[in-house]
Amino acid sequence: MPGKYNQIKKLGVRLAVPPLTAVTEQDLAAWWENHGAMRHAIERILTTINVTSSAFLDEHLDELQSVIRPLWRPEAQELLGARLREAGLGFDEPLAVRSSCSVEDAYDHSYAGLFVTRLNVQGARALEQAIEDVWASCFGRAALIERLRSGSLTAPSEMTVILQRMVQAAWAGVAFSHDPVSREPLCIVEAVSGCGDVLVSGEVRGVRAQVDGDRVTPELDRELTALFRSVANLVEQVVAIEVGEPTDVEWAHDGTQLWLLQARPITTIGNAREVRAPVCEIVPLYGATDEEIEAFKPLPDFAQYFRSKRKPMADFAQRLGLPAATALLIRANRAGLDESMGTELMRRFRQPQQLLDLSSRVRQLTVSREQVIARLRELLGPAPSTFVLRDFVRGEGGLITQVARQATEADGVLCEWSPEGLLAINRGTASTVTFMLDIPADVETGSNPIGAPAITTAQRLLLYRATRQAQVEFGRVQLEWVSDGGQLYIIDYSLLDAIGTPPEKDGTRIISAGYASGVPVVVDASRDIEQLSIAACVSLTDIPSPAALGALVARLHERILAHDGPVIVVSPRPYAALAPLVPFAAGFVFEQASTLCHLAILLREHGVPAVESLPLYQQALASRTQRLTVNSSALIPS
């Protein structure tokens, strides 16, 4: 059972604590028909948020809320009533319903105020609803954002719901054994008339004083002075019982008796965090000098990656006279993003959406321009963080280009286009059109292939010359472009060990040359695998383990290992999330494929045969046991 409930029960042996009992996760598993199904769904969603580095945070949080719909068993109300009677409580009296979560009030991190409390709850159905509300708050937006920030999103979390007799308070409040700001061992007491929840929530500013023995500063009237001394004495007793840990308590006085309601560690003492002044420092990620970047070090890994890899390409684009998308390196805390600074920050961006890379746990989060500052204030804490905010140039489509074959004078440029966007091409979720831009004379007189973008002669020349020049300057690379409002933007590039193959005349695409034969393992299309593919969890420089991408990819890996012989992975698209399977598969078959996507590059670099073939994709679906054979020109059933 979580520590807060056990702690208050322990304190209640020696101090005045209102009668209380608890409803545990084990109780709810017995009382709710769908408790197990809800916990399973919640665990799956939290794991997906973690694996996808929060790239689809809003969507996943909304999905999580939709699965929290407890169904009470018919006998549950009678069992709940019996639990109350054991503690001398009943449905007909006002109760306080509070949280005691396993992640709450740890000594190094507090979640105080993030979980729901319900006061003055009367009646069986009202109590059931209050229990639902408190339990669900463990998975509410505020709590999960804090868990995400602290790195405990997927930590085991059990919610015990405390049911406690409601104190009809004349005065109530909080008290601290140490000053929570200066960390000095000074007792600070705060109080309001009536119920103390308005003070804890920040709705009302109460009476505040420091208590040192009999001395109360500033001076208060006789009644409050006596009350504050009693509260300070209560705090001393709590600290003594809790082996001297700096503590804050919630208390209430009903005019006769001083009651202890809750006690928890002061986390700002444990980790020596300081209240931070407003911070917001901004430099261009690619345009800043090394001296300007120095103040932001140590850089997060992703910021260092962007700076070292994409800055040379940004300089290359500038030499070509191409427009640049805004990318900023920012060091800020929540206090630094006030309205004026938020306005100044957003003035630098031109696109309707931005991409936020905040930490290893929050990557490539797409945020609308109007919501960026609110989202940053939600995700940032009091201590400054260094992060990257970039314009998301979605445009009318994405384009990838590379020099075909060995870059002789006669070789053209292989192009792959999709109106679904550059990210969708890279991650293997897009339908694409592949075409060639040949030697300059043909480029100048050529027409746009069917399904390809309506690019001008000048743009064809730019694509051709820029791609060939990039190979001269950077080695074997492919350039990644976005077409937006008639402008071409170079977004990124990828180093290549293998060159893409132009499309065959019959429409068959040889994604990666070679020969393999094996039984099919079919991958089903799903939103989950698309999200895993789009998130920043797969790169060309590292193939993650199957388990690192969650249960879906781990199960595919297990299916491959279950076969004694070689396996051909059969998939609707070349999803980037299939990268962990590359070392274990003899070959790949796709219904539709991109020649220049991330998975295609990995397949060629690792020498794993792969092909796009609709007839054989369909045959694999029809007969999942018949062996398939991949060779350099076609895929045929053996």
N, C-alpha and C positions, 0 to 999 in steps of 0.2 A: 504494500500500500504506500502511495507517495508520502514523502516526509512531512509535508505541512500538516496533514491531519494527525499523524502520529505525534508531531511536535506539540500541537495544541492539546491533545489528549494528555500528554505527559505533563504539560504545564498545568492542566486542570486538576491534577492530583494535589497541588500545593497552592494554586492561585484560583481566584474566582473566575471561572469560565462558564458561560451559559451552557446548559445541557445540549449535547449534540450527538449525532450519529453520522454514518457515512453510507453512501451507495457506491460500491466498487465496480470496476470493469467486469469482474466475475458476476456480480449481481445483474448488471445490465445484459450480459451475455445470456443469462437465464430468463430475464424479464422481457427482452426485445426479440421478436422472432427473427429479425434480419440483422442482428448485431454482427455476426460473423461476416455476412456479405458486405456490410458497410465497411468494416475494418479492412477487409481484403481490397475493396475498391479504393479506399483512402490510401492504403499502402502502395497500391499500384500507381495512383496519380502522383503521390509524393516522390516515388522513385523516378517516374517519368520527368517530373520537374527537375530533379537532381541530375538525371542523365542528359537531359537536353539543355542544361545550364540556364534554365528559366527563360528560354527563348520564346515560349508560348505561355508565359506566366498567367496572364489574365484568363486565357481560355481554360487552362487547367484549374485555376482557382474557381472559376464558374462551374466547371464540371464537378469539382469536389463538393461544392455546396448542393448541387443537384442530387447527389447520392445520399445525403444525410437526411433521411426520412424514417425515423424510428417507428417500428410497429410494436405496440405493447401487447403482450400476451394477456388473455382474459384474467388469469390468476395473479397478474403482477400487482394490481392495486391492493389486493388483500395482503400480499407479501410485504409491500411497501408500508402499509399500515402497521403490520406487526413489527417491522424494523423501528418505526417511530415509537411505538408503545414500549419497546425494550429500553428506550432512552428517556422515557417519561414525557414523550411528545405526542402530538396528535394532529390530524388534518385540520381541525377546527381552530387552531391557534396560529398566530402570525409566525412565520419562519423566515430565517435568512438562508438562502441557498448559495453556497460559495464553491469555488474551484479548489482542488488540490491535485495539480497535474505533476507528473513525474519530471517534466522539464522546467517546472515553475520554481522560482526562488532558490535556485542553486547559488552557492556562495560566490561563484565567479560571474553570474549573469542572472538578472532578474527579469521576470515577465510580468511584474506587478502592473495591474491595470489593463492588461491585454485580454484577460479572461473575464467572462460575464459573471456578475453577481446579481441575484434577484432578492429583493427585500420585501418584507410584509406579504409573504405568499400564504394564502389560505385556501383550503379546499383541495380535494384529491386531484381533480383534473388540473388545477392551476399548479399544483406541486409537480405533477408529471411534466407539464410544459416547461416549468423552470428547470427541472433536471435535464430535459432535452437541450434547453438553451445553454446551460453551463457546459454540458458535455460537448456540444457542437462548437463552442467557442474555442476549444483546443485546436480546431481546424478552421477557425475564422481567418479572415484576411490579415488582420493586424498581428495575430499570433504567428501565423506562418511567415509573414514578412520578417518578423523579428527572429524567428528560427532560421530563416534563410540567411539573414545577416550574420548570425552567430555561428553558422555552420552546423546547426543541429536539426536541419529539416527532416532528415530521415532517421533521427535518433528514436529509439523506442519511446512511445508516449502513451501513458495510461492516465485517464482522468477519474479521480475519485471525487464524487460530489458530496460536499459537506452540508448537512441539514442541521441547523442550529436555531435554538429559541431566539426570537427577535427581541432585542432589548429596546424598550420604549424610552429612548434616551432624552435626557434634558440637555446634556452636553456629550459630544463625541469628538474623536479626532485621531491623530497619530502622534507618536513620540519617537525620538531617536536617541540612542545611547551615545552617539557621536555625531558631530556636525557633518551632514552628508556632503557638504561642499569642501570645507577646510580639513575634514577628517580629524579634527581635534576631539578629545574625549569630553565633550560638553553635551549635557542632556538638553535637547530641544523639544518643546511641546507645542503642538498646534491644536486648536479646538474651535468648534462651531457649535452654535445652539441647535439642538435637535440631532437628526441623523448625520453620521459622519461621512456618508458616501459622497456628498457634494464637495467635501474637502478633498477626499482622496482623488476624485475625478477631476479636480481643478475648477469646478463650476463656481465655487465660493472661496474667497480668501478669508481664512479664519484669524483668530487671535493667536499670536506666536510669541513665545518667550523662552528665555534660557533659564534653566534651573540649576543652581549650584548650591547644594545643601538646602538651607532655609531661604537662600537669596533667590528671588525671581526678578529677572531683568527682561523688559522694563517692568515697572511696578504695575500691578493689577489690583482690582478691588479685592476685598477680603475673601469673598466666596471663590473667585477664580484662583487667587493665590493658594488657598488651601487645596483646591482641586488639582492645580498644577504640581504642587508638592507631592500629592498622593500619586499622581501619574508618574512622576520621576521615581518615586519609591517602587512603583510597579515595574518600571523599566529596569531598575537595579536588580530586582528579584529575577526577572526574566534572564538578564545577562548572567547572573550567578548560576541559575539552573542550566543555562545553555553553554556552560564552560567558557564564559568570557567573550564570546563572539560579539562584535558590534552588531546591534540589532535595532530594527524599528518595529513598533507595535501599533496595532489599531485597538482602540479602547472606546468604551461608552460608559456613561454614568447616568443612572435612572433617577437620580435625586436621593437615593439611599445607598446604593452599592456601586462601586467601581468595578467594571467587568473588562477582562481581557478577551478580545475577539480573535486576533491573529498576531503572529510574530514571525519575522523573517530576517535573514541577514541583510545588512546594508552592503550591496554589491560594490558600490563605489569605494568602500574601504578595502575590500578584498583585492581588487585589481588596480587600485590607486589611479583610477581614471580621473581626469580633471575636467571641469566644465570648460569647454572650448570657446574661444572668441570666434566670431564669424570669419570663415575662410572661404575665399573663392578666387583662385588664380587660374588664368587661362593662357595657353599659347597654341599656335597652329602645330598640329602633330607633325606635319611634314615640312613646314616652312621654318620652324624654329631652329636656331643654331644649337650646337651641342652645349654651349655655355648656358643658354636659356633653359635647356632641358635639365641641366644639372640640379636645379632647385626642386625638381619633381622626383628625383631618385630617392629610393630604389623604385624603378618602374615596374608595374605588374608585367608578367610574362607576355600577355597579349599586347600591351602597349609597346614593349620592346620589339616584339615580332612585327607589328605594324610599322614601327619606325625603321627597323633595319631592312625589311623586305620591300615595303611599299614606297618609302621615300625615294629610292632611285627611280622607280617607275613614275612617281609624281613629277620628278625633275625631267624625265624623258618626255612625258606628256606636255610639260610646259614648253620644252624646246620645239615641240611640234605645233605649238599654238593651240592646244586643246584646252577646253574648260576643265576646271578642277572642282571636285566635290569637296565641301567643307569637312574637315576632320580636326577636332580639337582635343588637346590633352588638358585635363582639368584636375585641379586639386581643390576640393571643397568639402564642407560639412553642411549639415542641414541648416544651421543658423546663417551660413553664408549665402544661401539662395533665397534672399528676400525678393520682394516684387521688383525693385529697381535692378538688381543684379540679374534676375531672371529675364527681364526685358532686354538687358544688354547682351546676355548670352544668346538668346534666341534671335536677336537681330542679325547674327552672323550666318544663320542657316537660311537656305532658299527652298529646300524641298519640303513637301507636306508631311513627311515622316522622317524620323531619325532612328539610328541604331545605337543602342546603349551597351557598352561593354564596361560593366561596373566592377566585376571581380571574377574569380574562377567559377563562382556559383551563379553569376548573372552575366550571360554572354549573348550578344546579338538580339537583344530585346528590342522589338520594333515598337516605337511609341509615336503617336501622332504629335505634331508640332505643338498643338494646344495643351497637351498633357505632359510634356517633358518635365517642366519644373515641378509640377505636382508629384509626378512619379519619382523624381530625384529626391524630393523632400520626404517621400514615403520610404525610400530605400536607404538613404544616407542616415548616419548616426551623428552623435555629437563630435566624434573624432574625425579629422579630415581623411578623405579617401582620394586616391588618384585613379582616374578612370578616363575612358575615351568616349566621345560623343561624335557621331558621324552622320552626315546627310545620307539618307537611303535613296539613291537614284534608281528608282524602279523603272521609269521610262516606258516606252512602247514595246520593248523587247530586249533580249540579251543576245550577245554574239561572242563566239570564241573563235580565234584565228590562230593558225600555226603554219609554218612553212612545210609544205609536203615533202616527204622523202628526205633527200640529202642536201637540199638548198643549192642546187646548181643554178646556173643562169636561166635555164629553161623551166625550172620548177615553179609551180604556182603556189598559191596560198589556199589552204583548206579552211573553209568557214562553216560554222554551225550556228544556226539562228533559231530562236524560239520566242514567240510573243509572250510566253509565260515568264520570261525574265531570266537574267543571268544566274541568280541563285538556284533556280529550278533546273537549269542546264547542269551546273556544277554538281548538284546533289542528286542528279539522276531521276528527277520526278517529272521532267518536261518532255513533251513531244517536240522533235526538232526537225529542221530541214538542213541538209548538208549540201554545199556547192563549192565549186572551185573558182578562184580568181587566178587567171593565168597570167602570162607575161604582160607587161604594161600595155602593149598595143591592143591585146584582147580586152584588158581591163577597161581601156578607154572606149572601146566600141561595143562591149558586151551589154547584155540586158539582164534584168533581174530574173533569176530562176523562179518557177512557180512555187509559191509559198514562202519565198524569201522576202526580206524587207525591201521596201522601195527606196533603195539607196541611190544617191546621185553618182554621176561619173567621178566627181571630185572625192566623194566618200569611198568609192571603190579603190581609187588610186591611193587614198590615205590608208585604208586597211591593208592594201598590198604592200606599200612602201614601209609603213610603220612596223608591220609584222616581220618583214625581212630585216629591217634595221635593228629591231629588238634582238633578233637572233645574232646579229653581228656584235651587239654591245653586251648581251647577257648570256649568250650561249643558246642551247636548244630550249626555247620557251614557247608557251602559247599565251596570247594576250586575251584578256577578258574585258569585254566592252558592254556598254549600255547605250542604246539609242533613245534620246529624250528630247522631244521638241525640235527635231531636226538636227540636233547636235550629237556627236559621238563622244562618249567619255571612256577613257581607259580606267578601269577600276582596279585591276590587279593582273598578275601574271603567275604562271606556274612553270617551274623548271621540269624538263622532260628527259627521261632516259630512252623513251620510245616515241616514235612518230605515228600519228594517226593514219588510218588507211582511208583513201577516198572511197565514196560509195560505189558499189558494183552497178553495172548498167541495168541489171534486172531488179534493182532495189534492195537486194540483200546487203546487209552491212556486216563486214568482217570487223568486229570490234578489236579482237586480239588474235593474231595468227597462231596456228598450232594444231595439234591433234590430241583428242581425248575421247574416251568412251566410258560410260558409266550409267548407273540408274538415276532417274531424276528425283530431286528433292524440290518440291514446288513451294515457292514463296507467294503467299496471298497478298493482294493489294490491301492496304489499310491506312487509316489516318496516322496510326501510331508509327508505322515504319517511315512514312513521309516526314513526320516531325523529327524523328531520330536522324533522318538524313539531312534535313535542313539545319539542324542545330549545330553548334560549334563543337562537336565531339568527334569528328572525323577529319583528318587532314592527309595531305599527300606525303607528309614527312613521318607519319607514325600510324601503324595499324593497331588499334586498340584490341584488347582481348574481347571475346564474345560476351563475357560476363559484365564487362565495363559498360556495355550499351543496354543492359537491362534484360528482363526475362524473355522478351520476344526474340532477340538475337541469340541469347543463350539456348533457347529451345531449338532454334534452327541448327545451332552447332551440335546439340545432342542428337538431332535427327540424322545429321551427316555421320556422326561417329557410330550411330547404331548400325550402319551398313558395313559389311565386311570389306567390300571392294570400293573402287572409285565412284564418285558421285558427281553428277552434273546439276548445278543449281539452276533452277528455272524460275524466272521472275518477270512480272509485267514490265518493270523498268530497272535500269541499273542503279538502284538505290545506293547512296553512299553508305548507309547503315549496314550494307552487306560486306563492307570491307573486312571485318574480322573473319569472314568465312573464306577469304581468298587463299590463305595457306592450306585449307582443308579440302578444297574443291578441285576436281580434275578439270572442270570447265564450267562455262556459264552460257545460258540461253535466255534471250530477252524477247518479249513480245514487241516492244519498241525500245530503241536505245539511242543514246547519244555517243558519238565517236570520241568526243573531247571532254566528257564529264570526268569527275574525280575517280569513280570506280573504273572506268575504261582505262584511264592512265595507269592505275594500280595494276590492273589485269595485264596490260602490255609490259609494264616494268617487271612483273613477277613471272612473265611467260605463261600465263594461264589462258588457254584458248577461250574465246567468247564470240558470239555471233547474235545478230538479230534475225529471227526467222519466225514469222507468224504461223506458218503451217506446222512447224515442229513444236512451237510453244503450245499450240492447240492440241497436238498429239500427246504431249506430255501431260496435259490436263485430263485427256480422255483415258490414258493408260499410264498410271504412275509407277508401273513396275517394268515397262519395256525399256531396254537400254537405248541410250542415245549416243551418237558419235559426232564429234566436232572435228572438222578438218579445216584447212586454210581457205576453202572456198565455199563450203556449204555445211549444213547440219542435216544428217539423214538418220532415219531409224535403222539400227543394225538388224 
